[in-house]
Amino acid sequence: MCAACGIPTHVAGDDRPRRFAALRNKDARPYLFGAALAMMADNVEHVITYWVLWQKFHSPALAGFQVISHWVPFLLLSVSFGALADRYDCRRVIQAAQLLFMTVSAAWGVLFVTDSLQVWEACVLLVLHGMAGSLWGPGEQLMLHDFVGSAELPSAVRLNATFRSLGILFGPVVGSALLLGLGPTAGIFANIAFYLPLTLFLFRTKFTGHTRDRGIALKLAITTPTTARRQSSCARDPRGSRCPRPIRFRPARSARPA
């Protein structure tokens, strides 16, 4: 008998969660390491590009825009990108974000090589980089639940936050090493490789972000003037052509005795 709850069939300590449960999951483990590398690459790009922009333009206004352009897309687009992750395969959504990250890094490298970087080009690339981060975030969270389920989800969330923080911590370190060892041009091209493990892993895994809900994507109940008029007309005339039909269930027939 459990001394805590008094239930005869329950043994105290049986329901304790495993330590580092998400790391014991063969699907979640490479995902967490890949996400950490991608987050590190995000911050490596910050180190290299911010240093080059300051050396080239010496603009305090541009230095402020670097931070604003990174976080404003999260503020303005997170809801829309969250709806996108709810409706579609999260693997492809995350891969699209990683591809955008890699494209931006490659564009920085080309502009560094040709020495043709202008302020407006830098602003465009900074905004695209921020959009890639905001596109990545919602799908990343849905994939965690799909990998481990509800029982081990707290462990996955904690470990994901830890690995992302490690990526943010090591990003400036690795970025400085690439900047000093390879230079800004070769360093920004080398940084593209850090996005590849997560991108390639998502081709291999069977989880989509919606596997545990049987592929049913959630839809946001956003009321627009058009949907409001339709709901009003359906309330007056439920048999209208554009109103959803009620689902009718027929009782199962009992088997007749032989």
C-alpha positions in Angstrom: 0.0 0.0 0.0 1.1 3.5 -0.8 1.8 5.5 2.4 1.1 8.8 0.5 -2.3 8.1 -1.0 -3.5 4.9 0.7 -4.3 3.0 -2.5 -3.5 -0.7 -2.0 -2.4 -1.3 -5.6 -0.3 1.8 -5.9 3.4 1.7 -4.9 5.0 5.0 -3.9 7.7 6.2 -6.4 6.2 4.3 -9.4 5.1 7.5 -11.2 8.3 9.5 -10.8 9.5 10.8 -14.2 12.8 9.6 -15.5 15.8 12.0 -15.4 16.7 13.4 -18.7 13.8 11.4 -20.2 13.9 13.3 -23.6 17.6 12.4 -24.1 16.7 8.7 -23.7 14.3 9.1 -26.7 16.1 8.0 -29.9 14.1 10.6 -31.9 14.2 13.5 -29.6 17.9 13.2 -28.8 19.3 14.1 -32.3 16.6 16.8 -32.6 17.7 18.5 -29.5 21.4 18.5 -30.5 20.5 19.7 -34.0 18.4 22.5 -32.6 21.3 23.5 -30.3 23.7 23.7 -33.3 21.2 25.7 -35.3 20.7 28.1 -32.5 24.5 28.4 -32.2 24.7 29.1 -35.9 22.1 31.9 -35.5 24.3 33.6 -32.9 27.6 32.9 -34.9 26.0 34.9 -37.7 25.2 37.8 -35.3 28.9 38.0 -34.2 30.3 38.0 -37.7 27.8 40.2 -39.4 27.5 42.8 -36.6 31.3 43.2 -36.5 31.5 43.6 -40.3 28.6 46.1 -40.4 30.3 48.2 -37.6 33.7 48.1 -39.3 32.2 49.1 -42.7 29.5 51.7 -41.7 30.2 52.8 -38.1 26.5 53.5 -37.8 24.8 53.6 -34.3 21.4 53.6 -36.0 22.3 50.4 -37.9 23.5 48.8 -34.8 20.1 49.5 -33.1 18.3 48.2 -36.2 20.2 44.9 -35.9 18.5 44.1 -32.6 15.1 45.5 -33.7 15.0 43.6 -36.9 15.8 40.4 -35.1 12.9 40.5 -32.6 10.1 42.5 -34.3 9.4 39.6 -36.6 8.8 37.4 -33.5 6.3 40.0 -32.2 4.4 40.5 -35.5 4.5 37.1 -37.1 4.6 34.5 -34.4 0.8 34.0 -34.4 0.7 33.6 -38.2 3.7 31.2 -38.2 2.1 29.3 -35.4 -1.1 28.8 -37.5 1.2 27.7 -40.3 2.8 25.1 -38.0 -0.7 23.9 -36.9 -1.9 23.3 -40.4 1.2 21.9 -42.1 4.0 19.4 -41.7 6.3 20.9 -39.0 9.3 19.2 -40.5 8.9 21.2 -43.7 8.2 24.4 -41.9 11.4 24.1 -39.8 13.4 23.1 -42.9 12.1 26.2 -44.7 13.3 28.3 -41.8 16.7 26.6 -41.8 16.9 27.1 -45.6 16.2 30.8 -45.1 18.9 31.0 -42.5 21.4 29.3 -44.9 20.4 31.5 -47.8 20.9 34.7 -45.7 24.3 33.5 -44.6 25.3 32.7 -48.1 24.1 36.1 -49.2 26.2 37.8 -46.5 29.2 35.8 -47.8 28.7 36.9 -51.4 28.4 40.5 -50.4 31.6 40.2 -48.2 33.5 38.6 -51.1 32.5 41.3 -53.7 32.8 44.1 -51.2 29.5 45.5 -52.4 27.5 45.6 -49.2 25.2 48.5 -48.8 23.0 49.6 -45.9 19.7 48.7 -47.5 21.0 45.2 -48.4 22.1 44.7 -44.8 18.7 45.8 -43.6 16.9 43.3 -45.9 19.1 40.4 -44.8 18.7 41.3 -41.1 14.9 41.3 -41.4 15.0 37.9 -43.3 17.2 36.5 -40.6 14.6 37.6 -38.0 11.8 36.1 -40.0 13.6 32.8 -40.2 13.9 32.6 -36.4 10.2 33.4 -35.9 9.2 30.8 -38.5 11.3 28.1 -36.8 9.9 28.6 -33.2 6.3 27.4 -33.3 7.1 24.2 -35.3 9.9 23.4 -33.0 7.6 23.3 -30.0 5.1 21.0 -31.7 7.8 18.6 -32.7 8.8 18.2 -29.0 5.3 16.9 -28.1 5.2 14.7 -31.1 8.6 13.1 -30.2 8.0 12.3 -26.5 4.2 12.6 -25.8 2.5 14.2 -22.9 4.2 12.1 -20.1 7.7 13.3 -20.9 6.9 16.7 -22.4 8.1 18.6 -19.4 11.5 17.0 -19.7 11.6 17.8 -23.4 10.7 21.4 -22.8 13.3 21.8 -20.1 16.0 20.1 -22.1 15.1 22.1 -25.3 15.4 25.3 -23.3 18.8 24.2 -21.9 20.1 23.2 -25.3 18.9 26.5 -26.9 20.6 28.4 -24.1 23.8 26.4 -24.7 23.6 27.4 -28.4 23.2 31.1 -27.4 26.2 30.7 -25.0 28.6 29.0 -27.5 27.5 31.1 -30.5 29.6 34.1 -29.7 32.5 31.8 -28.7 32.5 29.9 -32.0 31.7 33.1 -34.0 34.7 34.8 -32.5 36.9 31.8 -33.3 35.7 31.7 -36.9 36.2 35.4 -37.2 39.7 35.3 -35.9 40.7 32.0 -37.5 39.0 32.1 -40.9 38.0 35.7 -41.3 34.5 37.1 -41.8 34.0 35.7 -45.4 35.1 32.2 -44.9 33.6 32.2 -41.4 30.1 33.1 -42.6 30.3 30.4 -45.3 31.5 27.8 -42.7 28.6 28.8 -40.5 26.1 27.3 -43.0 27.3 23.8 -42.1 25.9 24.2 -38.5 22.4 24.4 -39.9 22.7 21.1 -41.8 22.3 18.5 -39.0 18.8 19.6 -38.0 17.8 20.0 -41.6 19.0 16.6 -42.7 17.6 14.9 -39.6 14.1 16.2 -40.4 14.2 14.3 -43.7 14.8 11.1 -41.7 12.3 11.3 -38.9 8.7 10.1 -39.3 7.3 12.6 -36.8 5.5 15.6 -38.4 4.4 17.6 -35.3 0.9 16.1 -35.7 1.5 12.4 -35.5 0.1 12.0 -32.0 -3.1 13.8 -32.9 -3.5 11.4 -35.9 -2.5 14.1 -38.4 -5.4 16.4 -37.4 -4.1 20.0 -37.7 -5.7 22.6 -35.4 -7.3 25.6 -37.0 -7.5 29.0 -35.4 -11.0 30.3 -34.9 -10.4 33.8 -36.4 -13.5 35.8 -37.0 -13.5 38.0 -40.1 -16.3 40.0 -41.5 -17.0 37.3 -44.0 -17.1 34.5 -41.5 -19.3 36.6 -39.2 -21.8 37.1 -41.9 -21.8 33.4 -42.7 -22.3 32.5 -39.1 -25.2 34.9 -38.8 -26.9 33.6 -42.0 -26.4 30.0 -40.8 -28.0 30.9 -37.4 -31.1 32.1 -39.3 -31.1 29.3 -41.9 -29.1 26.2 -40.8 -30.0 24.5 -44.1 -28.2 27.0 -46.2 -25.8 25.8 -48.9 -22.7 27.2 -47.2 -23.5 26.0 -43.7 -21.8 23.0 -42.3 -23.9 19.9 -42.2 -24.5 18.3 -38.8 -22.9 14.8 -38.3 -25.5 12.2 -37.6 -24.6 9.0 -35.9 -26.7 5.8 -36.5 -27.0 3.4 -33.6 -25.1 0.2 -34.2 -27.3 -2.8 -34.9 -27.1 -5.6 -32.4 -26.2 -9.0 -33.7 -29.1 -11.3 -34.0 -28.8 -14.6 -32.1 -28.3 -17.6 -34.3 
